[in-house]
């Protein structure tokens, strides 16, 4: 049985997340989704999630392509591998060729884990959604929502 692992913040869940999980499941027999903890997102990306970990785990755990959802609470992917013993690691191709991606490929190659990249969904991302939310919650944007409406009748 081929066990796959796909890690992500899965904050503001969108079609790009769904695509990665769907494609990952098509290449393994059992898919574990690692949902990055709030603390790890702050540490690694410098952002706090909009949706808390417990809710992101609930969402991801109910996706039909996912066999198991676990909280990812350590930065070291090899430590995660030692705990879960997966055969293939799935990641968006925005990691391909980056220093972190190259290091990950070498570390996983040493223990026999394949790294498979999937196309990054450029039109939709949590970063884009977060920017849109930030724009809507700025004081000047909020005032637009609070203006009285005029009747056209």
DSSP file (Angstrom, degrees, kcal/mol; ACC not computed):
  #  RESIDUE AA STRUCTURE BP1 BP2  ACC     N-H-->O    O-->H-N    N-H-->O    O-->H-N    TCO  KAPPA ALPHA  PHI   PSI    X-CA   Y-CA   Z-CA
    1    1 A X              0   0    0      0, 0.0     2,-0.6     0, 0.0    27,-0.0   0.000 360.0 360.0 360.0 131.9    0.0    0.0    0.0
    2    2 A X        -     0   0    0     84,-0.0    27,-2.6    85,-0.0    28,-1.6  -0.833 360.0-158.6 -95.4 117.9    1.3    3.4   -1.0
    3    3 A X  E     -a   30   0A   0     -2,-0.6    84,-2.9    26,-0.2    85,-1.7  -0.849   7.9-163.3-101.5 128.5    0.8    6.0    1.7
    4    4 A X  E     -ab  31  88A   0     26,-3.1    28,-2.8    -2,-0.5     2,-0.4  -0.783   7.2-158.3-111.5 155.0    0.8    9.7    0.7
    5    5 A X  E     -ab  32  89A   0     83,-2.1    85,-3.0    -2,-0.3     2,-0.5  -0.990   7.7-177.9-134.6 124.4    1.2   12.8    2.7
    6    6 A X  E     -ab  33  90A   0     26,-2.4    28,-2.1    -2,-0.4     2,-0.3  -0.973  11.9-165.1-124.2 116.6    0.0   16.3    1.7
    7    7 A X  E     +a   34   0A   0     83,-0.8     2,-0.3    -2,-0.5    28,-0.2  -0.754  21.4 136.9-103.5 147.3    0.8   19.2    4.0
    8    8 A X  E     -a   35   0A   0     26,-2.5    28,-2.4    -2,-0.3    64,-0.2  -0.965  59.0-113.8-173.6 163.9   -0.7   22.6    4.0
    9    9 A X        -     0   0    0     -2,-0.3     3,-0.1    26,-0.2    -1,-0.1   0.859  37.6-164.2 -72.2 -35.5   -2.2   25.4    6.1
   10   10 A X    >   +     0   0    0      1,-0.2     3,-0.5     2,-0.1     2,-0.3   0.819  28.5 158.4  51.6  35.1   -5.6   24.8    4.4
   11   11 A X  T 3   +     0   0    0      1,-0.3    -1,-0.2     2,-0.0     3,-0.1  -0.655  65.0  11.4 -85.6 145.8   -6.7   28.2    5.7
   12   12 A X  T 3  S-     0   0    0     -2,-0.3    -1,-0.3     1,-0.1   117,-0.1   0.962 101.9-130.1  48.8  58.5   -9.6   29.8    3.8
   13   13 A X    <   +     0   0    0     -3,-0.5     2,-0.2    -4,-0.1    -1,-0.1  -0.032  40.8 166.4 -47.2 130.8  -10.1   26.5    2.1
   14   14 A X    >>  -     0   0    0     -3,-0.1     4,-1.9   110,-0.1     3,-0.7  -0.809  52.0 -82.9-142.1 178.5  -10.3   27.0   -1.7
   15   15 A X  H 3> S+     0   0    0      1,-0.3     4,-2.8    -2,-0.2     5,-0.2   0.783 121.4  61.2 -62.2 -29.8  -10.3   25.0   -5.0
   16   16 A X  H 3> S+     0   0    0      2,-0.2     4,-2.1     1,-0.2    -1,-0.3   0.911 106.0  47.2 -62.8 -41.1   -6.5   25.0   -5.1
   17   17 A X  H <> S+     0   0    0     -3,-0.7     4,-2.2     2,-0.2    -2,-0.2   0.936 112.4  49.7 -62.3 -46.2   -6.5   23.0   -1.8
   18   18 A X  H  X S+     0   0    0     -4,-1.9     4,-2.7     1,-0.2    -2,-0.2   0.905 109.4  52.2 -60.2 -42.5   -9.1   20.7   -3.1
   19   19 A X  H  X S+     0   0    0     -4,-2.8     4,-2.9     2,-0.2     5,-0.3   0.912 108.5  49.8 -61.8 -44.0   -7.1   20.1   -6.3
   20   20 A X  H  X S+     0   0    0     -4,-2.1     4,-2.5     1,-0.2    -1,-0.2   0.937 113.9  45.4 -61.7 -45.3   -3.9   19.2   -4.5
   21   21 A X  H  X S+     0   0    0     -4,-2.2     4,-2.4     2,-0.2    -2,-0.2   0.902 114.1  48.8 -65.6 -40.4   -5.8   16.7   -2.3
   22   22 A X  H  X S+     0   0    0     -4,-2.7     4,-1.4    -5,-0.2    -2,-0.2   0.940 114.7  44.3 -64.2 -47.4   -7.7   15.2   -5.2
   23   23 A X  H  < S+     0   0    0     -4,-2.9     4,-0.5     1,-0.2    -2,-0.2   0.891 113.0  52.3 -65.6 -39.0   -4.5   14.8   -7.3
   24   24 A X  H >< S+     0   0    0     -4,-2.5     3,-1.8    -5,-0.3    -1,-0.2   0.939 107.3  51.5 -61.8 -46.6   -2.6   13.4   -4.3
   25   25 A X  H >< S+     0   0    0     -4,-2.4     3,-1.1     1,-0.3    -1,-0.2   0.815 102.1  61.2 -62.5 -29.8   -5.2   10.8   -3.6
   26   26 A X  T 3< S+     0   0    0     -4,-1.4    -1,-0.3     1,-0.2    -2,-0.2   0.648 106.4  47.7 -71.0 -13.0   -5.1    9.7   -7.2
   27   27 A X  T <  S+     0   0    0     -3,-1.8     2,-0.3    -4,-0.5    -1,-0.2   0.212 113.7  41.4-114.4  14.6   -1.4    8.8   -6.8
   28   28 A X    <   -     0   0    0     -3,-1.1   -25,-0.2    -4,-0.1     3,-0.1  -0.964  68.6-129.8-150.9 168.2   -1.6    6.8   -3.5
   29   29 A X  S    S+     0   0    0    -27,-2.6     2,-0.4     1,-0.3   -26,-0.2   0.721  98.7  25.7 -90.7 -24.5   -3.8    4.2   -1.8
   30   30 A X  E    S-a    3   0A   0    -28,-1.6   -26,-3.1     2,-0.0     2,-0.5  -0.982  73.1-155.7-144.6 124.9   -4.1    6.1    1.5
   31   31 A X  E     -a    4   0A   0     -2,-0.4    36,-2.0    34,-0.2    37,-1.6  -0.906   5.2-168.6-113.3 124.7   -3.8    9.9    1.9
   32   32 A X  E     -ac   5  68A   0    -28,-2.8   -26,-2.4    -2,-0.5     2,-0.6  -0.936  11.5-153.8-104.6 126.7   -2.9   11.7    5.1
   33   33 A X  E     -ac   6  69A   0     35,-3.0    37,-2.6    -2,-0.5     2,-0.7  -0.904   5.0-150.7-102.2 121.2   -3.4   15.4    5.0
   34   34 A X  E     -ac   7  70A   0    -28,-2.1   -26,-2.5    -2,-0.6     2,-0.7  -0.826   6.8-158.1 -91.6 116.5   -1.2   17.4    7.4
   35   35 A X  E     -ac   8  71A   0     35,-3.3    37,-2.7    -2,-0.7   -26,-0.2  -0.855  21.3-127.0 -98.6 112.8   -2.9   20.5    8.6
   36   36 A X  E     - c   0  72A   0    -28,-2.4    37,-0.2    -2,-0.7    35,-0.1  -0.353  27.3-116.8 -65.6 130.2   -0.2   23.0    9.7
   37   37 A X     >  -     0   0    0     35,-2.7     4,-2.4    -2,-0.1     5,-0.2  -0.148  20.9-110.0 -65.0 160.3   -0.9   24.3   13.2
   38   38 A X  H  > S+     0   0    0      1,-0.2     4,-2.0     2,-0.2     5,-0.2   0.911 120.0  49.7 -55.4 -45.1   -1.6   27.9   14.0
   39   39 A X  H  > S+     0   0    0      1,-0.2     4,-2.3     2,-0.2    -1,-0.2   0.883 110.1  49.6 -64.8 -40.4    1.8   28.2   15.7
   40   40 A X  H  > S+     0   0    0     32,-0.2     4,-3.1     2,-0.2     5,-0.4   0.872 108.9  52.5 -69.4 -35.7    3.7   26.7   12.8
   41   41 A X  H  X>S+     0   0    0     -4,-2.4     4,-2.3     2,-0.2     6,-1.2   0.913 111.3  47.4 -63.5 -41.0    2.0   29.0   10.3
   42   42 A X  H  X5S+     0   0    0     -4,-2.0     4,-0.8     4,-0.2    -2,-0.2   0.921 116.8  43.9 -64.1 -43.4    3.1   31.9   12.4
   43   43 A X  H  <5S+     0   0    0     -4,-2.3    -2,-0.2    -5,-0.2    -1,-0.2   0.920 124.1  31.6 -68.1 -46.0    6.6   30.6   12.6
   44   44 A X  H  <5S+     0   0    0     -4,-3.1    -3,-0.2    -5,-0.1    -2,-0.2   0.803 136.3  19.6 -89.0 -30.4    7.1   29.5    9.0
   45   45 A X  H  <5S-     0   0    0     -4,-2.3    -3,-0.2    -5,-0.4    -2,-0.1   0.524  92.9-124.5-117.4  -9.7    5.0   32.0    7.0
   46   46 A X  S  <<S+     0   0    0     -5,-0.8     2,-0.4    -4,-0.8    -4,-0.2   0.742  73.5 112.3  72.5  21.9    4.6   34.9    9.5
   47   47 A X        -     0   0    0     -6,-1.2     2,-0.4    -9,-0.1    -1,-0.3  -0.952  61.5-137.6-127.9 147.9    0.8   34.8    9.3
   48   48 A X        -     0   0    0     -2,-0.4    -9,-0.1    -3,-0.1   -10,-0.1  -0.866  35.4-113.6 -96.9 136.0   -1.9   33.8   11.7
   49   49 A X        -     0   0    0     -2,-0.4     4,-0.1     1,-0.1     3,-0.1  -0.318   7.9-143.7 -68.8 153.2   -4.7   31.7   10.1
   50   50 A X  S    S+     0   0    0      1,-0.2     2,-0.5     2,-0.1    -1,-0.1   0.864  93.5  51.7 -77.7 -41.1   -8.2   33.1    9.8
   51   51 A X  S    S-     0   0    0      1,-0.0    -1,-0.2     2,-0.0    -2,-0.1  -0.866  96.1-120.2-100.1 125.1   -9.7   29.7   10.5
   52   52 A X    >>  -     0   0    0     -2,-0.5     4,-2.3     1,-0.1     3,-0.7  -0.204  24.8-107.5 -65.9 157.3   -8.4   28.0   13.7
   53   53 A X  H 3> S+     0   0    0      1,-0.3     4,-3.0     2,-0.2     5,-0.3   0.875 115.9  56.2 -51.5 -48.3   -6.6   24.6   13.5
   54   54 A X  H 3> S+     0   0    0      1,-0.2     4,-1.5     2,-0.2    -1,-0.3   0.869 112.0  43.7 -58.3 -36.9   -9.5   22.6   15.1
   55   55 A X  H <> S+     0   0    0     -3,-0.7     4,-2.4     2,-0.2    -1,-0.2   0.876 112.2  51.7 -75.5 -38.3  -11.9   23.9   12.4
   56   56 A X  H  X S+     0   0    0     -4,-2.3     4,-2.7     1,-0.2     5,-0.3   0.892 109.4  51.2 -65.0 -38.2   -9.3   23.4    9.5
   57   57 A X  H  X S+     0   0    0     -4,-3.0     4,-2.5    -5,-0.2    -1,-0.2   0.907 110.1  49.9 -62.1 -41.4   -8.8   19.8   10.7
   58   58 A X  H  X S+     0   0    0     -4,-1.5     4,-0.8    -5,-0.3    -2,-0.2   0.920 113.4  45.5 -63.1 -45.3  -12.6   19.2   10.7
   59   59 A X  H >< S+     0   0    0     -4,-2.4     3,-1.1     2,-0.2    -2,-0.2   0.967 117.3  42.1 -62.7 -54.4  -12.9   20.6    7.2
   60   60 A X  H >< S+     0   0    0     -4,-2.7     3,-1.6     1,-0.3     6,-0.2   0.869 109.3  59.1 -64.8 -37.5  -10.0   18.7    5.7
   61   61 A X  H 3< S+     0   0    0     -4,-2.5    -1,-0.3    -5,-0.3    -2,-0.2   0.699 103.5  53.2 -65.2 -18.7  -10.9   15.5    7.5
   62   62 A X  T << S+     0   0    0     -3,-1.1     2,-0.4    -4,-0.8    -1,-0.3   0.332  79.0 112.1-100.2   7.2  -14.3   15.5    5.8
   63   63 A X  S X  S-     0   0    0     -3,-1.6     3,-1.7    -4,-0.2    -3,-0.0  -0.668  71.2-133.0 -77.9 132.5  -12.9   15.8    2.3
   64   64 A X  T 3  S+     0   0    0     -2,-0.4    -1,-0.1     1,-0.3    -4,-0.0   0.752 102.9  57.0 -62.7 -24.6  -13.7   12.5    0.5
   65   65 A X  T 3  S+     0   0    0    -47,-0.0     2,-0.5   -35,-0.0    -1,-0.3   0.666  92.6  84.1 -78.9 -15.6  -10.1   12.2   -0.9
   66   66 A X    <   -     0   0    0     -3,-1.7   -34,-0.1    -6,-0.2     3,-0.1  -0.770  50.1-177.4 -97.5 126.3   -8.6   12.4    2.6
   67   67 A X  S    S+     0   0    0    -36,-2.0     2,-0.3    -2,-0.5   -35,-0.2   0.759  76.7   7.7 -87.8 -28.3   -8.3    9.2    4.6
   68   68 A X  E     -c   32   0A   0    -37,-1.6   -35,-3.0    -8,-0.1     2,-0.5  -0.969  60.5-156.2-155.8 135.5   -6.8   10.9    7.7
   69   69 A X  E     +c   33   0A   0     -2,-0.3     2,-0.3   -37,-0.2   -35,-0.2  -0.969  19.8 178.7-115.3 129.9   -6.2   14.5    8.7
   70   70 A X  E     -c   34   0A   0    -37,-2.6   -35,-3.3    -2,-0.5     2,-0.4  -0.930  32.6-109.2-128.7 152.1   -3.5   15.2   11.3
   71   71 A X  E     -c   35   0A   0     -2,-0.3     2,-0.8   -37,-0.2   -35,-0.2  -0.672  25.7-144.3 -78.4 130.0   -2.1   18.4   12.9
   72   72 A X  E     +c   36   0A   0    -37,-2.7   -35,-2.7    -2,-0.4   -32,-0.2  -0.871  31.5 161.9 -95.8 112.5    1.4   19.2   11.7
   73   73 A X        +     0   0    0     -2,-0.8     2,-0.4   -37,-0.2    -1,-0.1   0.364  51.3  65.8-116.7   2.1    3.1   20.7   14.7
   74   74 A X        -     0   0    0      1,-0.1     6,-0.1     2,-0.1   -37,-0.1  -0.951  65.9-143.7-125.9 148.7    6.8   20.4   13.8
   75   75 A X  S    S+     0   0    0     -2,-0.4     2,-0.7     4,-0.0    -1,-0.1   0.813  79.0  89.8 -77.4 -30.8    8.7   22.2   11.0
   76   76 A X     >  -     0   0    0      1,-0.2     4,-1.5     2,-0.1     3,-0.4  -0.569  59.5-164.2 -75.5 110.6   10.9   19.2   10.2
   77   77 A X  H  > S+     0   0    0     -2,-0.7     4,-2.5     1,-0.2    -1,-0.2   0.801  88.6  60.2 -66.7 -28.7    9.2   17.1    7.6
   78   78 A X  H  > S+     0   0    0      2,-0.2     4,-2.5     1,-0.2    -1,-0.2   0.877 102.6  51.9 -66.1 -35.8   11.5   14.1    8.3
   79   79 A X  H  > S+     0   0    0     -3,-0.4     4,-1.5     2,-0.2    -2,-0.2   0.906 109.8  49.2 -64.6 -40.7   10.2   14.1   11.9
   80   80 A X  H  X S+     0   0    0     -4,-1.5     4,-2.4     1,-0.2     5,-0.3   0.918 110.4  51.2 -62.6 -43.0    6.7   14.0   10.5
   81   81 A X  H  X S+     0   0    0     -4,-2.5     4,-3.6     1,-0.2    -2,-0.2   0.905 105.8  55.0 -60.5 -42.7    7.7   11.1    8.2
   82   82 A X  H  < S+     0   0    0     -4,-2.5    -1,-0.2     1,-0.2    -2,-0.2   0.863 113.6  42.6 -59.7 -34.6    9.2    9.2   11.2
   83   83 A X  H  < S+     0   0    0     -4,-1.5    -2,-0.2    -3,-0.2    -1,-0.2   0.878 128.0  26.9 -77.8 -39.1    5.9    9.5   12.9
   84   84 A X  H  < S-     0   0    0     -4,-2.4    -2,-0.2    -5,-0.1    -3,-0.2   0.671  86.5-145.2-104.0 -19.8    3.6    8.7   10.0
   85   85 A X     <  +     0   0    0     -4,-3.6     2,-0.2    -5,-0.3   -82,-0.1   0.928  31.5 174.2  55.8  54.5    5.8    6.5    7.7
   86   86 A X        -     0   0    0     -5,-0.2   -82,-0.2     1,-0.1    -1,-0.1  -0.520  31.1-148.3 -89.6 161.7    4.5    7.8    4.3
   87   87 A X  S    S+     0   0    0    -84,-2.9    27,-2.2     1,-0.3     2,-0.4   0.671  79.1  31.9-100.8 -24.2    5.9    6.8    0.9
   88   88 A X  E     -bd   4 114A   0    -85,-1.7   -83,-2.1    25,-0.2     2,-0.5  -1.000  63.2-151.6-142.5 139.0    5.3    9.9   -1.0
   89   89 A X  E     -bd   5 115A   0     25,-3.2    27,-2.8    -2,-0.4     2,-0.4  -0.942  14.4-155.3-112.2 126.5    5.1   13.6   -0.1
   90   90 A X  E     +bd   6 116A   0    -85,-3.0   -83,-0.8    -2,-0.5     2,-0.3  -0.836  20.4 162.2-106.1 139.1    2.9   15.9   -2.2
   91   91 A X  E     - d   0 117A   0     25,-2.1    27,-2.2    -2,-0.4     2,-0.1  -0.990  42.5 -96.2-151.0 153.9    3.5   19.7   -2.5
   92   92 A X  E >   - d   0 118A   0     -2,-0.3     3,-1.9    25,-0.2     4,-0.2  -0.440  40.2-116.4 -68.1 147.5    2.5   22.6   -4.7
   93   93 A X  T 3  S+     0   0    0     25,-3.2     3,-0.4     1,-0.3    -1,-0.1   0.450 102.9  87.7 -73.2   3.6    5.1   23.3   -7.4
   94   94 A X  T 3  S+     0   0    0     24,-0.2    -1,-0.3     1,-0.2     7,-0.1   0.673  89.5  53.3 -68.9 -14.3    5.7   26.8   -5.9
   95   95 A X  S X  S+     0   0    0     -3,-1.9     3,-2.0     5,-0.1     6,-0.4   0.679  82.1 113.2 -87.4 -21.2    8.3   24.8   -3.8
   96   96 A X  T 3  S+     0   0    0     -3,-0.4     3,-0.1     1,-0.3     4,-0.1  -0.290  88.8   4.3 -60.0 129.1   10.0   23.2   -6.8
   97   97 A X  T 3  S+     0   0    0      1,-0.3    -1,-0.3     2,-0.1     2,-0.1   0.374  99.1 124.5  80.8  -5.3   13.6   24.5   -7.2
   98   98 A X  S <> S-     0   0    0     -3,-2.0     4,-3.0     1,-0.1    -1,-0.3  -0.483  77.0-109.7 -81.4 159.7   13.5   26.6   -4.0
   99   99 A X  H  > S+     0   0    0      1,-0.2     4,-2.3     2,-0.2     5,-0.2   0.906 121.5  47.8 -55.1 -42.0   16.2   26.0   -1.4
  100  100 A X  H  > S+     0   0    0      2,-0.2     4,-2.4     1,-0.2    -1,-0.2   0.913 113.1  48.3 -64.8 -41.9   13.6   24.5    0.9
  101  101 A X  H  > S+     0   0    0     -6,-0.4     4,-2.5     2,-0.2    -2,-0.2   0.916 112.2  47.6 -65.2 -44.4   12.2   22.3   -1.9
  102  102 A X  H  X S+     0   0    0     -4,-3.0     4,-2.2     2,-0.2    -2,-0.2   0.921 113.3  48.6 -63.1 -44.6   15.7   21.0   -2.9
  103  103 A X  H  X S+     0   0    0     -4,-2.3     4,-2.7    -5,-0.3     5,-0.2   0.922 111.4  50.4 -60.5 -44.1   16.6   20.3    0.7
  104  104 A X  H  X S+     0   0    0     -4,-2.4     4,-2.7     1,-0.2     5,-0.3   0.915 108.9  51.5 -60.4 -45.1   13.4   18.4    1.2
  105  105 A X  H  X S+     0   0    0     -4,-2.5     4,-2.3     1,-0.2    -1,-0.2   0.915 112.3  46.1 -59.2 -44.4   13.9   16.3   -2.0
  106  106 A X  H  X S+     0   0    0     -4,-2.2     4,-1.6     2,-0.2    -2,-0.2   0.927 113.6  48.0 -66.2 -45.2   17.4   15.3   -0.8
  107  107 A X  H  X S+     0   0    0     -4,-2.7     4,-0.6     1,-0.2    -2,-0.2   0.920 115.4  44.5 -62.6 -43.8   16.4   14.5    2.7
  108  108 A X  H ><>S+     0   0    0     -4,-2.7     5,-2.8    -5,-0.2     3,-1.0   0.863 107.3  58.9 -70.6 -34.9   13.4   12.4    1.5
  109  109 A X  H ><5S+     0   0    0     -4,-2.3     3,-1.0    -5,-0.3    -1,-0.2   0.874  99.7  59.4 -60.0 -35.9   15.5   10.7   -1.2
  110  110 A X  H 3<5S+     0   0    0     -4,-1.6    -1,-0.2     1,-0.2    -2,-0.2   0.751 112.4  38.1 -65.2 -23.6   17.8    9.4    1.6
  111  111 A X  T <<5S-     0   0    0     -3,-1.0    -1,-0.2    -4,-0.6    -2,-0.2   0.286 120.2-104.1-111.1   9.1   14.9    7.6    3.3
  112  112 A X  T < 5S+     0   0    0     -3,-1.0     2,-0.5    -4,-0.4    -3,-0.2   0.712  71.3 141.8  81.3  21.5   13.1    6.5    0.1
  113  113 A X      < -     0   0    0     -5,-2.8    -1,-0.3    -6,-0.1   -25,-0.2  -0.848  43.5-138.6 -98.8 129.0   10.3    9.0    0.0
  114  114 A X  E     -d   88   0A   0    -27,-2.2   -25,-3.2    -2,-0.5     2,-0.5  -0.584   8.2-145.8 -80.1 145.6    9.2   10.4   -3.4
  115  115 A X  E     -d   89   0A   0     -2,-0.2     2,-0.5   -27,-0.2   -25,-0.2  -0.972  16.7-172.2-112.6 123.3    8.4   14.1   -3.7
  116  116 A X  E     -d   90   0A   0    -27,-2.8   -25,-2.1    -2,-0.5     2,-0.4  -0.966   7.5-153.9-119.0 127.8    5.6   14.8   -6.2
  117  117 A X  E     -d   91   0A   0     -2,-0.5     2,-0.3   -27,-0.2   -25,-0.2  -0.787   5.3-162.3-101.2 143.2    4.8   18.4   -7.1
  118  118 A X  E     -d   92   0A   0    -27,-2.2   -25,-3.2    -2,-0.4   -24,-0.2  -0.901  37.4 -85.1-118.6 152.6    1.4   19.6   -8.4
  119  119 A X        -     0   0    0     -2,-0.3     2,-0.3   -27,-0.2   -27,-0.0  -0.303  43.6-122.4 -58.7 133.7    0.6   22.8  -10.2
  120  120 A X        -     0   0    0      1,-0.1     2,-1.1   -28,-0.1    -1,-0.1  -0.594  22.0-121.5 -74.3 133.9    0.1   25.7   -7.9
  121  121 A X        -     0   0    0     -2,-0.3     3,-0.4     1,-0.2  -105,-0.1  -0.687  31.9-176.6 -81.3 101.9   -3.4   27.3   -8.5
  122  122 A X  S    S+     0   0    0     -2,-1.1    -1,-0.2     1,-0.2     3,-0.1   0.785  74.4  56.9 -75.5 -27.5   -2.3   30.9   -9.3
  123  123 A X  S    S+     0   0    0      1,-0.2     2,-0.4     5,-0.0    -1,-0.2   0.758 114.6  33.9 -76.6 -23.3   -5.8   32.4   -9.6
  124  124 A X        +     0   0    0     -3,-0.4     2,-0.3     4,-0.0    -1,-0.2  -0.993  68.1 145.5-136.8 128.8   -6.8   31.4   -6.1
  125  125 A X     >  -     0   0    0     -2,-0.4     4,-2.5    -3,-0.1     5,-0.2  -0.979  56.3-112.3-152.4 160.6   -4.7   31.2   -3.0
  126  126 A X  H  > S+     0   0    0     -2,-0.3     4,-2.8     1,-0.2     5,-0.2   0.852 118.7  57.1 -62.6 -32.9   -5.1   31.8    0.7
  127  127 A X  H  > S+     0   0    0      2,-0.2     4,-2.2     1,-0.2    -1,-0.2   0.929 108.3  45.1 -63.8 -45.2   -2.7   34.8    0.3
  128  128 A X  H  > S+     0   0    0      2,-0.2     4,-2.1     1,-0.2    -2,-0.2   0.922 115.0  47.9 -64.2 -44.2   -5.0   36.4   -2.3
  129  129 A X  H  X S+     0   0    0     -4,-2.5     4,-2.4     1,-0.2    -2,-0.2   0.898 110.6  51.8 -63.6 -40.0   -8.1   35.7   -0.2
  130  130 A X  H  X S+     0   0    0     -4,-2.8     4,-2.6     2,-0.2    -1,-0.2   0.905 109.0  50.6 -63.5 -41.1   -6.4   37.1    2.9
  131  131 A X  H  X S+     0   0    0     -4,-2.2     4,-2.5     2,-0.2    -1,-0.2   0.905 109.9  50.3 -62.5 -41.2   -5.5   40.3    1.0
  132  132 A X  H  X S+     0   0    0     -4,-2.1     4,-2.1     2,-0.2    -2,-0.2   0.917 111.5  47.9 -64.0 -42.6   -9.1   40.7   -0.2
  133  133 A X  H  X S+     0   0    0     -4,-2.4     4,-1.6     2,-0.2    -2,-0.2   0.913 110.9  51.4 -62.8 -42.5  -10.3   40.3    3.4
  134  134 A X  H  X S+     0   0    0     -4,-2.6     4,-0.7     1,-0.2    -2,-0.2   0.914 109.4  50.3 -60.4 -42.5   -7.7   42.8    4.6
  135  135 A X  H >< S+     0   0    0     -4,-2.5     3,-0.6     1,-0.2     6,-0.2   0.891 110.9  49.3 -63.4 -38.7   -8.9   45.3    2.0
  136  136 A X  H 3< S+     0   0    0     -4,-2.1    -1,-0.2     1,-0.2    -2,-0.2   0.770 111.4  49.3 -71.5 -25.0  -12.5   44.8    3.0
  137  137 A X  H 3< S+     0   0    0     -4,-1.6    -1,-0.2    -3,-0.2    -2,-0.2   0.460  81.8 112.6 -98.1   0.1  -11.8   45.3    6.7
  138  138 A X  S XX S-     0   0    0     -4,-0.7     4,-2.9    -3,-0.6     3,-0.5  -0.426  81.1-113.3 -65.3 148.0   -9.7   48.5    6.4
  139  139 A X  H 3> S+     0   0    0      1,-0.2     4,-1.9     2,-0.2     5,-0.1   0.873 116.5  51.1 -51.9 -42.2  -11.5   51.5    7.9
  140  140 A X  H 3> S+     0   0    0      1,-0.2     4,-0.7     2,-0.2    -1,-0.2   0.867 113.6  44.6 -68.0 -33.8  -12.0   53.2    4.6
  141  141 A X  H X> S+     0   0    0     -3,-0.5     4,-1.1    -6,-0.2     3,-0.7   0.897 110.2  55.0 -73.8 -40.3  -13.5   50.0    3.0
  142  142 A X  H 3X S+     0   0    0     -4,-2.9     4,-1.0     1,-0.3     3,-0.4   0.859 101.2  59.1 -60.7 -35.5  -15.7   49.4    6.1
  143  143 A X  H 3X S+     0   0    0     -4,-1.9     4,-0.6    -5,-0.2    -1,-0.3   0.817  98.6  59.1 -65.6 -28.6  -17.2   52.8    5.8
  144  144 A X  H X< S+     0   0    0     -3,-0.7     3,-0.6    -4,-0.7    -1,-0.2   0.879 105.4  48.9 -64.7 -37.0  -18.4   52.0    2.3
  145  145 A X  H 3< S+     0   0    0     -4,-1.1    -1,-0.2    -3,-0.4    -2,-0.2   0.726 110.4  52.0 -73.8 -21.5  -20.5   49.1    3.7
  146  146 A X  H 3< S+     0   0    0     -4,-1.0    -1,-0.2    -3,-0.2    -2,-0.2   0.503  79.9 113.2 -96.3  -4.7  -22.0   51.3    6.4
  147  147 A X  S << S-     0   0    0     -4,-0.6     2,-0.1    -3,-0.6    -3,-0.0  -0.429  76.8-105.5 -67.6 140.6  -23.2   54.1    4.2
  148  148 A X        -     0   0    0     -2,-0.1     2,-0.3     1,-0.1    -1,-0.1  -0.377  33.0-124.3 -66.0 144.1  -27.0   54.4    4.1
  149  149 A X        -     0   0    0     -3,-0.1     2,-0.4    -2,-0.1    -1,-0.1  -0.656  18.4-135.5 -88.0 144.6  -28.6   53.1    0.9
  150  150 A X        -     0   0    0     -2,-0.3     2,-0.3     2,-0.0    -1,-0.0  -0.791  18.7-119.7-100.0 145.0  -30.9   55.4   -1.0
  151  151 A X        -     0   0    0     -2,-0.4    -1,-0.0     1,-0.1     0, 0.0  -0.610  14.6-162.7 -83.1 139.8  -34.2   54.2   -2.4
  152  152 A X              0   0    0     -2,-0.3    -1,-0.1     1,-0.2    -2,-0.0   0.350 360.0 360.0-101.2   4.3  -34.7   54.3   -6.1
  153  153 A X              0   0    0      0, 0.0    -1,-0.2     0, 0.0    -2,-0.0   0.477 360.0 360.0 -92.9 360.0  -38.5   54.0   -6.0
